[in-house]
Amino acid sequence: MAAAFFALLQKGSVDAAYASLTRGSKIAEKPEELRQLKAKTSEAIEVFGSVTGYDLVETKSVGARLLRAFGAAVAPRAVCDAAYG
């Protein structure tokens, strides 16, 4: 899931990245919050440059079928933290 999300971000496909990440989740049912996530991600890419990779920083089980993962997107001008789950 994380690999697909960041691969799509590397291609500049913010909408597709979030569609992939949130499919079947509660956040997908909250269009305004999802719109804000996409806008902030697009803004970060504009400021720091295109995503060139990512590092998985931490994973944590938060249920029998849910894993929360934290990663950092690598961009030419900075490292941008991103949380995904």
KEVEX-439426 format. One record per residue: x negated, y, z of N, C-alpha, C, O in turn; residue number from 1. Coordinates in Angstrom, 2 decimals. Each point is the difference from the previous one (the first is absolute). Example, Ala and Ser with C-alpha at 12.3 -4.5 7.8 and 13.67 -1.06 7.14 Angstrom:
REM KEVEX-439426
{node {-13.19 -5.69 7.80} {0.89 1.19 0.00} {-0.90 1.20 0.00} {-1.04 -0.02 0.66} 1}
{node {1.39 1.07 -1.38} {-0.82 1.19 0.06} {0.77 1.09 0.73} {-0.51 1.11 0.17} 2}
***
This chain:
REM KEVEX-439426
{node {-0.82 -1.19 0.00} {0.82 1.19 0.00} {-0.87 1.26 0.00} {0.22 0.90 -0.81} 1}
{node {-1.20 -0.84 1.71} {-0.88 1.17 0.06} {-0.80 0.14 -1.28} {-0.16 1.10 -0.53} 2}
{node {-0.34 -2.23 0.02} {-0.79 0.04 -1.23} {0.83 0.54 -1.16} {-0.49 0.81 -0.79} 3}
{node {1.74 -1.25 0.69} {0.87 0.47 -1.08} {0.28 1.49 0.15} {-0.01 0.74 -0.98} 4}
{node {0.28 -0.31 2.21} {0.27 1.42 0.28} {-1.18 0.87 -0.44} {0.19 0.96 -0.74} 5}
{node {-1.39 -1.31 1.20} {-1.16 0.83 -0.34} {-0.41 -0.14 -1.46} {-0.51 0.96 -0.58} 6}
{node {0.73 -2.11 -0.02} {-0.29 -0.16 -1.44} {0.88 0.94 -0.82} {-0.47 0.61 -0.96} 7}
{node {1.74 -0.50 1.34} {0.89 0.92 -0.70} {-0.39 1.45 0.26} {0.09 0.83 -0.90} 8}
{node {-0.52 -0.51 2.12} {-0.48 1.36 0.27} {-1.23 0.31 -0.84} {-0.14 1.12 -0.50} 9}
{node {-0.75 -2.10 0.34} {-1.19 0.22 -0.83} {0.37 0.31 -1.44} {-0.73 0.71 -0.69} 10}
{node {1.86 -1.22 0.23} {0.48 0.27 -1.36} {0.78 1.31 -0.07} {0.43 0.41 -1.07} 11}
{node {-0.24 0.24 2.24} {0.75 1.25 0.03} {1.51 -0.20 0.04} {0.76 0.94 -0.24} 12}
{node {-0.32 -2.15 0.53} {1.43 -0.33 0.01} {0.56 0.05 1.42} {0.26 -1.04 0.61} 13}
{node {-0.08 2.24 -0.09} {0.46 0.18 1.38} {1.40 -0.59 0.18} {0.23 -0.72 0.98} 14}
{node {0.69 1.01 -1.89} {1.36 -0.53 0.13} {0.01 -1.53 0.00} {0.65 -0.62 0.84} 15}
{node {-1.38 0.03 -1.76} {-0.05 -1.47 -0.08} {-0.68 -0.59 1.23} {0.40 -1.06 0.48} 16}
{node {-1.42 1.73 0.03} {-0.70 -0.49 1.20} {0.96 -0.07 1.18} {0.03 -1.00 0.71} 17}
{node {0.74 2.06 -0.50} {0.94 0.00 1.11} {1.18 -0.93 -0.25} {0.53 -0.58 0.95} 18}
{node {-0.11 0.42 -2.19} {1.07 -0.96 -0.30} {-0.46 -1.41 0.37} {0.76 -0.78 0.58} 19}
{node {-2.00 0.46 -0.92} {-0.58 -1.30 0.33} {-0.13 -0.19 1.51} {0.31 -1.06 0.54} 20}
{node {-0.77 2.09 0.12} {-0.26 -0.08 1.44} {1.27 -0.09 0.83} {0.03 -0.70 1.00} 21}
{node {1.01 1.40 -1.41} {1.20 0.11 0.83} {1.14 -0.91 -0.42} {1.06 0.01 0.63} 22}
{node {-1.24 -0.77 -1.68} {1.07 -0.88 -0.49} {0.52 -0.88 1.13} {-0.76 -0.74 0.63} 23}
{node {2.06 0.83 -0.37} {0.64 -0.82 1.03} {-0.19 0.50 1.42} {0.38 -0.69 0.95} 24}
{node {-0.96 1.87 -0.77} {-0.26 0.52 1.35} {1.03 1.07 0.37} {0.76 0.47 -0.85} 25}
{node {-0.75 -0.11 2.11} {0.93 1.04 0.48} {-0.33 1.37 -0.59} {0.91 0.78 -0.25} 26}
{node {-2.19 -0.48 0.04} {-0.38 1.31 -0.54} {0.56 0.18 -1.41} {0.27 1.12 -0.42} 27}
{node {-0.09 -2.23 -0.31} {0.57 0.09 -1.35} {1.44 0.51 0.05} {0.52 0.51 -1.00} 28}
{node {0.11 -0.65 2.15} {1.38 0.47 0.17} {0.07 1.46 0.44} {1.08 0.53 0.23} 29}
{node {-2.23 0.12 -0.12} {-0.07 1.39 0.44} {-0.67 0.83 -1.10} {-1.20 0.28 0.09} 30}
{node {1.95 0.12 -1.10} {-0.59 0.65 -1.17} {-0.75 1.30 0.32} {-1.00 0.29 -0.64} 31}
{node {1.46 0.48 1.59} {-0.69 1.26 0.32} {-1.37 -0.28 0.62} {-0.97 0.67 -0.35} 32}
{node {0.88 -1.62 1.26} {-1.29 -0.34 0.60} {-0.95 -0.58 -1.05} {-1.19 0.31 0.00} 33}
{node {1.71 -1.12 -0.88} {-0.81 -0.58 -1.07} {-0.49 1.09 -0.95} {-1.15 -0.03 -0.45} 34}
{node {2.02 0.98 0.14} {-0.40 1.12 -0.86} {-1.14 0.78 0.65} {-0.94 0.40 -0.69} 35}
{node {1.01 -0.18 2.00} {-1.05 0.73 0.71} {-1.32 -0.77 -0.01} {-1.06 0.60 -0.18} 36}
{node {1.12 -1.91 0.37} {-1.22 -0.82 -0.06} {-0.66 0.12 -1.37} {-1.22 0.17 -0.11} 37}
{node {2.02 -0.26 -0.93} {-0.53 0.10 -1.36} {-0.60 1.38 -0.25} {-1.06 0.12 -0.61} 38}
{node {1.74 0.92 1.07} {-0.49 1.37 -0.20} {-1.32 0.21 0.73} {-0.92 0.59 -0.56} 39}
{node {0.82 -1.06 1.80} {-1.23 0.15 0.78} {-1.15 -0.78 -0.64} {-1.14 0.46 -0.03} 40}
{node {1.45 -1.65 -0.47} {-1.03 -0.80 -0.67} {-0.48 0.69 -1.27} {-1.20 0.06 -0.26} 41}
{node {2.13 0.45 -0.52} {-0.37 0.72 -1.23} {-0.83 1.23 0.32} {-0.97 0.31 -0.70} 42}
{node {1.34 0.39 1.76} {-0.75 1.18 0.44} {-1.42 -0.38 0.42} {-0.96 0.69 -0.35} 43}
{node {0.82 -1.78 1.09} {-1.33 -0.45 0.43} {-0.87 -0.38 -1.20} {-1.19 0.30 -0.03} 44}
{node {1.79 -0.96 -0.95} {-0.76 -0.37 -1.21} {-0.44 1.25 -0.75} {-1.11 0.04 -0.52} 45}
{node {1.98 0.96 0.46} {-0.36 1.25 -0.67} {-1.15 0.71 0.72} {-0.91 0.52 -0.64} 46}
{node {0.95 -0.51 1.97} {-1.02 0.70 0.78} {-1.32 -0.78 0.05} {-1.07 0.59 -0.18} 47}
{node {1.13 -1.90 0.41} {-1.21 -0.79 0.24} {-0.49 -0.77 -1.21} {-1.12 -0.51 0.01} 48}
{node {1.92 0.42 -1.04} {-0.39 -0.74 -1.20} {0.69 -1.34 -0.07} {0.65 -0.43 0.96} 49}
{node {-0.78 -0.23 -2.08} {0.65 -1.29 -0.23} {-0.51 -1.04 0.98} {-1.14 0.05 0.46} 50}
{node {2.01 -0.99 -0.15} {-0.38 -1.12 0.86} {-0.94 -0.90 -0.79} {0.31 -0.41 -1.12} 51}
{node {-1.46 0.11 1.70} {-0.99 -0.84 -0.68} {-0.15 -1.36 0.68} {-0.71 -0.87 -0.51} 52}
{node {1.35 0.69 1.64} {-0.07 -1.27 0.73} {0.69 0.15 1.33} {0.61 1.03 0.28} 53}
{node {-0.73 -2.06 0.55} {0.58 0.08 1.34} {-0.71 -1.00 0.91} {-0.60 -0.97 -0.46} 54}
{node {0.69 1.23 1.74} {-0.51 -0.91 1.02} {1.14 -0.33 0.96} {0.70 0.90 0.46} 55}
{node {-0.52 -2.17 -0.17} {0.96 -0.42 1.00} {-0.64 0.22 1.36} {-1.04 -0.59 0.29} 56}
{node {1.64 1.43 0.53} {-0.59 0.40 1.26} {0.46 -0.88 1.15} {-0.80 -0.40 0.85} 57}
{node {2.09 0.09 -0.81} {0.56 -0.76 1.11} {1.30 -0.65 -0.41} {0.76 0.56 -0.80} 58}
{node {-0.50 -1.74 1.33} {1.30 -0.64 -0.17} {0.51 -0.40 1.37} {-0.77 -0.32 0.90} 59}
{node {2.09 0.34 -0.74} {0.61 -0.34 1.28} {1.35 -0.66 -0.25} {0.82 0.53 -0.75} 60}
{node {-0.59 -1.67 1.36} {1.30 -0.66 -0.09} {0.99 0.79 0.85} {-0.28 0.32 1.16} 61}
{node {1.43 -0.02 -1.74} {1.04 0.71 0.73} {1.31 -0.81 -0.01} {1.08 0.54 0.23} 62}
{node {-1.21 -1.80 -0.51} {1.15 -0.89 -0.03} {-0.40 -1.30 -0.66} {-1.13 -0.16 -0.46} 63}
{node {2.05 -0.76 0.43} {-0.29 -1.30 -0.59} {-0.27 0.09 -1.49} {-0.76 -0.80 -0.55} 64}
{node {1.40 1.79 -0.13} {-0.16 0.10 -1.45} {-0.46 1.38 -0.45} {0.11 0.34 -1.18} 65}
{node {-0.63 0.45 2.12} {-0.41 1.35 -0.37} {-1.43 0.27 0.45} {-0.37 -0.28 1.14} 66}
{node {-0.41 0.80 -2.04} {-1.38 0.36 0.27} {-0.17 1.47 -0.31} {0.32 0.44 -1.10} 67}
{node {-0.82 0.31 2.05} {-0.30 1.42 -0.24} {-1.48 0.08 -0.34} {-0.84 -0.50 0.75} 68}
{node {0.54 1.12 -1.87} {-1.39 0.13 -0.44} {-0.33 1.47 -0.19} {0.81 0.77 -0.51} 69}
{node {-2.00 -0.39 0.92} {-0.47 1.36 -0.17} {-1.22 -0.02 -0.91} {-0.91 -0.82 0.16} 70}
{node {0.91 1.73 -1.11} {-1.11 0.05 -0.93} {-0.43 1.43 -0.25} {0.68 0.95 0.39} 71}
{node {-1.81 -0.80 -1.04} {-0.51 1.31 -0.38} {-0.23 -0.03 -1.51} {-0.71 -0.86 -0.51} 72}
{node {1.30 1.82 -0.18} {-0.21 0.13 -1.43} {-1.28 0.78 -0.23} {-0.24 1.01 0.67} 73}
{node {-0.56 -1.45 -1.59} {-1.25 0.68 -0.32} {0.22 0.88 -1.22} {0.50 -0.44 -1.03} 74}
{node {-0.88 1.72 1.18} {0.10 0.97 -1.08} {-1.34 0.71 -0.11} {-0.76 0.02 0.97} 75}
{node {0.45 0.56 -2.12} {-1.31 0.62 -0.20} {-0.36 1.09 1.01} {-1.16 0.12 0.37} 76}
{node {2.13 0.66 0.06} {-0.32 1.14 0.85} {0.30 -0.23 1.47} {-0.26 0.88 0.82} 77}
{node {0.79 -2.03 -0.46} {0.32 -0.27 1.41} {0.54 -1.40 0.14} {0.26 -0.68 -0.99} 78}
{node {-0.10 0.26 2.21} {0.68 -1.25 0.29} {1.33 0.37 0.61} {0.06 0.71 1.00} 79}
{node {1.02 -1.18 -1.60} {1.36 0.34 0.43} {0.59 -1.21 0.72} {0.04 -1.09 -0.56} 80}
{node {0.41 1.28 1.79} {0.64 -1.09 0.72} {1.39 -0.24 -0.54} {0.73 0.94 -0.33} 81}
{node {-0.37 -2.19 0.24} {1.34 -0.37 -0.43} {0.46 -1.16 0.86} {-0.76 -0.93 0.25} 82}
{node {1.97 0.97 0.17} {0.58 -1.10 0.74} {1.03 -0.68 -0.88} {0.75 0.66 -0.71} 83}
{node {-0.73 -1.93 0.76} {0.97 -0.75 -0.77} {0.33 -1.26 0.78} {-0.80 -0.46 0.81} 84}
{node {1.95 -0.07 -1.04} {0.41 -1.17 0.76} {0.92 -0.88 -0.75} {0.43 -1.03 0.51} 85}
***
